Amino acid sequence: MWSWVAHRVTGVLIFFFLFVHVLDTALVRVSPEAYDDVVATYKTPIVAVLEYGLVAAILFHALNGLRVIAVDFWSKGPRYQKHMLWTVVGLWVVLMIGAIYPVLGHAARELFGS
């Protein structure tokens, strides 16, 4: 049940990000100065934390989507769906730990110095 809710919530969050991304990219045609201001805002440590959240949402949505496909199209899928869910969660945790430095490294250097 909760994986269903998390899948829907992450899908909505990813859609919202893509919508905002298209709008701020289109801003370059309207006002290059305003676009530069927006890009400068994206280089702050707070936005780096939001980017880490985006990575978390995309990874969970993708991994859980593969699990849903396996449950729907594999004849033994419904029998193993709980095991597959815990596999998805474990893989997600490992990948999120691996994403800490690449995503948050710049923000940590900016906050605490090189």
N, CA, C and O atoms as a DFTB+ gen file, in Angstrom:
456 C
 N C O
     1  1       0.822      -1.196       0.000
     2  2       0.000       0.000       0.000
     3  2       0.862       1.253       0.000
     4  3       0.641       2.162      -0.801
     5  1       1.852       1.305       0.905
     6  2       2.662       2.514       0.986
     7  2       3.552       2.682      -0.235
     8  3       3.865       3.810      -0.615
     9  1       3.964       1.589      -0.854
    10  2       4.762       1.722      -2.074
    11  2       3.919       2.329      -3.188
    12  3       4.436       3.064      -4.030
    13  1       2.621       2.024      -3.196
    14  2       1.709       2.617      -4.180
    15  2       1.629       4.123      -3.967
    16  3       1.712       4.895      -4.923
    17  1       1.467       4.541      -2.718
    18  2       1.390       5.971      -2.393
    19  2       2.707       6.663      -2.740
    20  3       2.706       7.725      -3.362
    21  1       3.829       6.063      -2.341
    22  2       5.137       6.665      -2.615
    23  2       5.388       6.766      -4.117
    24  3       5.990       7.734      -4.581
    25  1       4.932       5.775      -4.875
    26  2       5.107       5.810      -6.327
    27  2       4.340       6.983      -6.933
    28  3       4.855       7.677      -7.811
    29  1       3.109       7.207      -6.467
    30  2       2.306       8.321      -6.982
    31  2       2.895       9.665      -6.562
    32  3       2.969      10.591      -7.370
    33  1       3.311       9.774      -5.305
    34  2       3.871      11.040      -4.806
    35  2       5.164      11.381      -5.544
    36  3       5.355      12.526      -5.953
    37  1       6.048      10.405      -5.719
    38  2       7.293      10.690      -6.438
    39  2       7.015      11.051      -7.891
    40  3       7.711      11.893      -8.459
    41  1       6.018      10.434      -8.496
    42  2       5.652      10.798      -9.866
    43  2       5.189      12.236      -9.969
    44  3       5.563      12.940     -10.907
    45  1       4.378      12.683      -9.019
    46  2       3.905      14.075      -9.016
    47  2       5.069      15.027      -8.776
    48  3       5.154      16.069      -9.427
    49  1       5.964      14.693      -7.860
    50  2       7.122      15.556      -7.589
    51  2       8.034      15.667      -8.809
    52  3       8.531      16.752      -9.113
    53  1       8.253      14.569      -9.498
    54  2       9.080      14.596     -10.705
    55  2       8.406      15.436     -11.783
    56  3       9.074      16.207     -12.473
    57  1       7.092      15.297     -11.935
    58  2       6.362      16.116     -12.903
    59  2       6.498      17.599     -12.564
    60  3       6.729      18.418     -13.453
    61  1       6.355      17.951     -11.283
    62  2       6.487      19.344     -10.861
    63  2       7.883      19.871     -11.175
    64  3       8.024      20.994     -11.660
    65  1       8.916      19.076     -10.905
    66  2      10.277      19.495     -11.233
    67  2      10.420      19.748     -12.731
    68  3      10.970      20.772     -13.137
    69  1       9.930      18.826     -13.550
    70  2      10.052      18.994     -14.998
    71  2       9.317      20.236     -15.480
    72  3       9.802      20.938     -16.367
    73  1       8.149      20.515     -14.903
    74  2       7.389      21.709     -15.264
    75  2       8.187      22.970     -14.940
    76  3       8.301      23.864     -15.779
    77  1       8.733      23.045     -13.740
    78  2       9.529      24.211     -13.335
    79  2      10.792      24.305     -14.183
    80  3      11.201      25.403     -14.559
    81  1      11.408      23.178     -14.485
    82  2      12.626      23.168     -15.290
    83  2      12.367      23.718     -16.697
    84  3      13.171      24.491     -17.218
    85  1      11.270      23.330     -17.301
    86  2      10.935      23.852     -18.630
    87  2      10.685      25.354     -18.557
    88  3      11.126      26.100     -19.431
    89  1       9.981      25.802     -17.520
    90  2       9.716      27.236     -17.380
    91  2      10.994      28.033     -17.174
    92  3      11.184      29.061     -17.824
    93  1      11.870      27.588     -16.288
    94  2      13.080      28.380     -16.057
    95  2      14.049      28.306     -17.231
    96  3      14.816      29.244     -17.446
    97  1      14.036      27.226     -17.989
    98  2      14.862      27.164     -19.189
    99  2      14.312      28.090     -20.270
   100  3      15.080      28.695     -21.018
   101  1      12.995      28.201     -20.355
   102  2      12.385      29.114     -21.326
   103  2      12.658      30.571     -20.969
   104  3      12.558      31.448     -21.826
   105  1      12.998      30.831     -19.719
   106  2      13.281      32.197     -19.276
   107  2      14.479      32.794     -20.005
   108  3      14.580      34.017     -20.104
   109  1      15.382      31.975     -20.514
   110  2      16.560      32.476     -21.213
   111  2      16.162      33.247     -22.476
   112  3      16.880      34.157     -22.889
   113  1      15.039      32.899     -23.089
   114  2      14.584      33.609     -24.285
   115  2      13.952      34.948     -23.931
   116  3      13.982      35.883     -24.732
   117  1      13.382      35.043     -22.740
   118  2      12.700      36.270     -22.324
   119  2      13.697      37.275     -21.770
   120  3      13.716      38.436     -22.181
   121  1      14.525      36.824     -20.836
   122  2      15.478      37.719     -20.183
   123  2      16.707      36.925     -19.753
   124  3      16.665      36.217     -18.747
   125  1      17.790      37.035     -20.497
   126  2      19.006      36.308     -20.113
   127  2      19.521      36.693     -18.718
   128  3      20.097      35.858     -18.020
   129  1      19.317      37.944     -18.314
   130  2      19.762      38.371     -16.983
   131  2      18.957      37.662     -15.893
   132  3      19.516      37.205     -14.896
   133  1      17.651      37.575     -16.090
   134  2      16.807      36.874     -15.121
   135  2      17.164      35.390     -15.082
   136  3      17.157      34.773     -14.017
   137  1      17.472      34.827     -16.231
   138  2      17.884      33.423     -16.278
   139  2      19.171      33.216     -15.479
   140  3      19.294      32.249     -14.728
   141  1      20.132      34.136     -15.647
   142  2      21.383      34.039     -14.889
   143  2      21.135      34.128     -13.388
   144  3      21.795      33.443     -12.606
   145  1      20.182      34.973     -12.981
   146  2      19.828      35.075     -11.560
   147  2      19.245      33.759     -11.040
   148  3      19.564      33.323      -9.934
   149  1      18.397      33.140     -11.844
   150  2      17.792      31.863     -11.445
   151  2      18.869      30.787     -11.326
   152  3      18.870      30.008     -10.373
   153  1      19.777      30.746     -12.289
   154  2      20.854      29.753     -12.251
   155  2      21.745      29.986     -11.033
   156  3      22.203      29.025     -10.414
   157  1      21.995      31.240     -10.681
   158  2      22.784      31.533      -9.477
   159  2      22.071      31.020      -8.229
   160  3      22.719      30.533      -7.302
   161  1      20.757      31.124      -8.199
   162  2      19.984      30.602      -7.073
   163  2      20.136      29.091      -6.972
   164  3      20.171      28.542      -5.871
   165  1      20.227      28.416      -8.109
   166  2      20.337      26.960      -8.118
   167  2      21.682      26.462      -7.593
   168  3      21.839      25.269      -7.334
   169  1      22.639      27.351      -7.436
   170  2      23.964      26.945      -6.960
   171  2      24.102      27.056      -5.444
   172  3      25.208      26.931      -4.918
   173  1      23.004      27.288      -4.735
   174  2      23.044      27.414      -3.279
   175  2      22.967      26.034      -2.623
   176  3      22.467      25.085      -3.228
   177  1      23.462      25.920      -1.385
   178  2      23.421      24.622      -0.688
   179  2      22.002      24.094      -0.458
   180  3      21.792      22.881      -0.453
   181  1      21.038      24.978      -0.270
   182  2      19.655      24.526      -0.053
   183  2      19.140      23.798      -1.293
   184  3      18.469      22.771      -1.190
   185  1      19.460      24.340      -2.454
   186  2      19.021      23.699      -3.695
   187  2      19.747      22.365      -3.889
   188  3      19.185      21.438      -4.472
   189  1      20.979      22.259      -3.409
   190  2      21.693      20.976      -3.495
   191  2      20.955      19.901      -2.699
   192  3      20.876      18.751      -3.131
   193  1      20.420      20.273      -1.545
   194  2      19.636      19.318      -0.751
   195  2      18.362      18.937      -1.505
   196  3      17.954      17.776      -1.490
   197  1      17.735      19.913      -2.161
   198  2      16.548      19.621      -2.967
   199  2      16.899      18.709      -4.146
   200  3      16.111      17.838      -4.515
   201  1      18.077      18.909      -4.733
   202  2      18.519      18.027      -5.816
   203  2      18.708      16.597      -5.311
   204  3      18.401      15.637      -6.019
   205  1      19.209      16.462      -4.095
   206  2      19.355      15.127      -3.507
   207  2      17.976      14.486      -3.337
   208  3      17.807      13.289      -3.573
   209  1      17.002      15.283      -2.931
   210  2      15.627      14.789      -2.840
   211  2      15.085      14.383      -4.202
   212  3      14.353      13.401      -4.321
   213  1      15.452      15.151      -5.235
   214  2      15.032      14.805      -6.592
   215  2      15.644      13.473      -7.024
   216  3      14.965      12.634      -7.617
   217  1      16.922      13.286      -6.724
   218  2      17.575      12.008      -7.041
   219  2      16.867      10.871      -6.310
   220  3      16.644       9.803      -6.880
   221  1      16.516      11.104      -5.046
   222  2      15.813      10.081      -4.262
   223  2      14.475       9.739      -4.902
   224  3      14.120       8.565      -5.016
   225  1      13.731      10.759      -5.320
   226  2      12.422      10.527      -5.931
   227  2      12.549       9.772      -7.251
   228  3      11.798       8.831      -7.507
   229  1      13.498      10.185      -8.087
   230  2      13.668       9.536      -9.390
   231  2      14.102       8.082      -9.216
   232  3      13.578       7.189      -9.882
   233  1      15.068       7.849      -8.314
   234  2      15.530       6.471      -8.099
   235  2      14.417       5.575      -7.573
   236  3      14.230       4.463      -8.067
   237  1      13.676       6.052      -6.573
   238  2      12.602       5.213      -6.040
   239  2      11.537       4.964      -7.098
   240  3      11.065       3.838      -7.256
   241  1      11.157       6.014      -7.823
   242  2      10.112       5.875      -8.835
   243  2      10.542       4.869      -9.914
   244  3       9.742       4.039     -10.347
   245  1      11.797       4.948     -10.338
   246  2      12.289       4.036     -11.374
   247  2      12.363       2.596     -10.865
   248  3      11.891       1.673     -11.529
   249  1      12.953       2.411      -9.694
   250  2      13.095       1.049      -9.161
   251  2      11.744       0.429      -8.834
   252  3      11.507      -0.744      -9.124
   253  1      10.863       1.211      -8.233
   254  2       9.538       0.684      -7.912
   255  2       8.736       0.426      -9.189
   256  3       7.937      -0.509      -9.241
   257  1       8.942       1.241     -10.206
   258  2       8.278       1.001     -11.486
   259  2       8.695      -0.323     -12.098
   260  3       7.867      -1.044     -12.654
   261  1       9.980      -0.644     -11.996
   262  2      10.441      -1.954     -12.479
   263  2       9.815      -3.084     -11.675
   264  3       9.482      -4.134     -12.226
   265  1       9.656      -2.869     -10.369
   266  2       9.004      -3.878      -9.520
   267  2       7.548      -4.068      -9.940
   268  3       7.067      -5.198     -10.024
   269  1       6.853      -2.970     -10.202
   270  2       5.450      -3.050     -10.623
   271  2       5.337      -3.803     -11.951
   272  3       4.434      -4.620     -12.131
   273  1       6.250      -3.527     -12.870
   274  2       6.249      -4.245     -14.149
   275  2       6.460      -5.740     -13.915
   276  3       5.785      -6.569     -14.525
   277  1       7.400      -6.084     -13.029
   278  2       7.657      -7.501     -12.736
   279  2       6.431      -8.165     -12.115
   280  3       6.102      -9.301     -12.455
   281  1       5.757      -7.466     -11.211
   282  2       4.557      -8.037     -10.580
   283  2       3.462      -8.243     -11.625
   284  3       2.765      -9.258     -11.599
   285  1       3.308      -7.292     -12.538
   286  2       2.236      -7.372     -13.531
   287  2       2.498      -8.401     -14.628
   288  3       1.569      -9.070     -15.078
   289  1       3.746      -8.535     -15.061
   290  2       4.017      -9.350     -16.238
   291  2       4.719     -10.674     -15.955
   292  3       4.858     -11.489     -16.867
   293  1       5.160     -10.913     -14.740
   294  2       5.812     -12.165     -14.382
   295  2       4.777     -13.023     -13.671
   296  3       4.122     -12.562     -12.736
   297  1       4.628     -14.246     -14.102
   298  2       3.575     -15.096     -13.535
   299  2       3.747     -15.316     -12.029
   300  3       2.759     -15.490     -11.317
   301  1       4.976     -15.310     -11.542
   302  2       5.219     -15.485     -10.110
   303  2       5.356     -14.146      -9.380
   304  3       5.641     -14.122      -8.182
   305  1       5.158     -13.052     -10.081
   306  2       5.335     -11.723      -9.502
   307  2       4.526     -11.449      -8.249
   308  3       5.082     -10.988      -7.252
   309  1       3.215     -11.722      -8.271
   310  2       2.425     -11.447      -7.061
   311  2       2.907     -12.222      -5.832
   312  3       2.793     -11.737      -4.706
   313  1       3.438     -13.408      -6.046
   314  2       3.908     -14.213      -4.916
   315  2       5.152     -13.593      -4.269
   316  3       5.352     -13.710      -3.060
   317  1       5.984     -12.936      -5.081
   318  2       7.251     -12.391      -4.590
   319  2       7.244     -10.871      -4.454
   320  3       8.308     -10.268      -4.308
   321  1       6.071     -10.235      -4.500
   322  2       6.071      -8.778      -4.516
   323  2       6.622      -8.158      -3.235
   324  3       7.269      -7.113      -3.295
   325  1       6.383      -8.775      -2.080
   326  2       6.907      -8.225      -0.829
   327  2       8.433      -8.331      -0.806
   328  3       9.118      -7.395      -0.391
   329  1       8.954      -9.456      -1.245
   330  2      10.402      -9.637      -1.319
   331  2      11.013      -8.633      -2.304
   332  3      12.061      -8.046      -2.035
   333  1      10.350      -8.446      -3.442
   334  2      10.849      -7.485      -4.426
   335  2      10.805      -6.062      -3.883
   336  3      11.690      -5.261      -4.183
   337  1       9.781      -5.734      -3.083
   338  2       9.704      -4.397      -2.492
   339  2      10.899      -4.149      -1.577
   340  3      11.514      -3.084      -1.638
   341  1      11.230      -5.116      -0.734
   342  2      12.372      -4.939       0.161
   343  2      13.682      -4.909      -0.611
   344  3      14.634      -4.257      -0.182
   345  1      13.747      -5.597      -1.732
   346  2      14.924      -5.519      -2.598
   347  2      15.049      -4.121      -3.180
   348  3      16.143      -3.558      -3.226
   349  1      13.927      -3.559      -3.626
   350  2      13.914      -2.191      -4.155
   351  2      14.360      -1.209      -3.081
   352  3      15.184      -0.335      -3.348
   353  1      13.827      -1.342      -1.875
   354  2      14.192      -0.428      -0.786
   355  2      15.681      -0.554      -0.465
   356  3      16.359       0.457      -0.282
   357  1      16.191      -1.770      -0.393
   358  2      17.615      -1.968      -0.112
   359  2      18.505      -1.382      -1.188
   360  3      19.494      -0.714      -0.887
   361  1      18.157      -1.630      -2.439
   362  2      18.926      -1.080      -3.551
   363  2      18.852       0.438      -3.560
   364  3      19.847       1.110      -3.831
   365  1      17.666       0.985      -3.261
   366  2      17.484       2.438      -3.194
   367  2      18.378       3.044      -2.117
   368  3      19.017       4.070      -2.348
   369  1      18.427       2.420      -0.948
   370  2      19.270       2.931       0.146
   371  2      20.743       2.914      -0.264
   372  3      21.461       3.886      -0.032
   373  1      21.190       1.826      -0.865
   374  2      22.588       1.727      -1.296
   375  2      22.903       2.810      -2.328
   376  3      23.938       3.469      -2.234
   377  1      22.030       2.997      -3.300
   378  2      22.261       4.014      -4.326
   379  2      22.210       5.423      -3.750
   380  3      22.963       6.295      -4.185
   381  1      21.335       5.656      -2.780
   382  2      21.259       6.985      -2.159
   383  2      22.510       7.275      -1.337
   384  3      22.975       8.414      -1.302
   385  1      23.052       6.267      -0.684
   386  2      24.313       6.461       0.040
   387  2      25.423       6.798      -0.954
   388  3      26.255       7.668      -0.696
   389  1      25.426       6.108      -2.082
   390  2      26.414       6.389      -3.118
   391  2      26.246       7.747      -3.772
   392  3      27.200       8.277      -4.340
   393  1      25.060       8.320      -3.704
   394  2      24.796       9.618      -4.333
   395  2      25.100      10.796      -3.417
   396  3      25.030      11.946      -3.851
   397  1      25.435      10.532      -2.158
   398  2      25.661      11.638      -1.219
   399  2      26.782      12.549      -1.701
   400  3      26.580      13.757      -1.830
   401  1      27.952      11.997      -1.967
   402  2      29.077      12.852      -2.348
   403  2      28.881      13.527      -3.703
   404  3      29.092      14.736      -3.802
   405  1      28.487      12.802      -4.751
   406  2      28.329      13.478      -6.042
   407  2      27.289      14.600      -6.026
   408  3      27.460      15.610      -6.708
   409  1      26.227      14.432      -5.263
   410  2      25.158      15.436      -5.273
   411  2      25.401      16.525      -4.234
   412  3      25.200      17.705      -4.519
   413  1      25.829      16.146      -3.041
   414  2      25.958      17.113      -1.947
   415  2      27.389      17.576      -1.703
   416  3      27.612      18.422      -0.837
   417  1      28.356      17.055      -2.430
   418  2      29.756      17.418      -2.221
   419  2      30.021      18.896      -2.402
   420  3      30.728      19.505      -1.599
   421  1      29.455      19.486      -3.458
   422  2      29.663      20.916      -3.723
   423  2      29.085      21.763      -2.596
   424  3      29.714      22.726      -2.159
   425  1      27.907      21.414      -2.129
   426  2      27.279      22.176      -1.045
   427  2      28.093      22.060       0.239
   428  3      28.238      23.043       0.966
   429  1      28.620      20.885       0.525
   430  2      29.437      20.703       1.728
   431  2      30.718      21.522       1.637
   432  3      31.135      22.130       2.623
   433  1      31.345      21.542       0.465
   434  2      32.560      22.349       0.300
   435  2      32.252      23.831       0.444
   436  3      33.054      24.581       1.000
   437  1      31.103      24.255      -0.049
   438  2      30.732      25.666       0.055
   439  2      30.429      26.054       1.499
   440  3      30.790      27.146       1.938
   441  1      29.775      25.173       2.229
   442  2      29.428      25.471       3.621
   443  2      30.620      25.367       4.566
   444  3      30.801      26.220       5.435
   445  1      31.431      24.329       4.399
   446  2      32.491      24.036       5.364
   447  2      33.893      24.320       4.844
   448  3      34.871      24.105       5.559
   449  1      34.004      24.795       3.621
   450  2      35.321      25.077       3.050
   451  2      35.919      23.848       2.399
   452  3      35.518      22.718       2.676
   453  1      36.884      24.089       1.529
   454  2      37.498      22.970       0.784
   455  2      38.429      22.173       1.636
   456  3      39.022      21.204       1.163
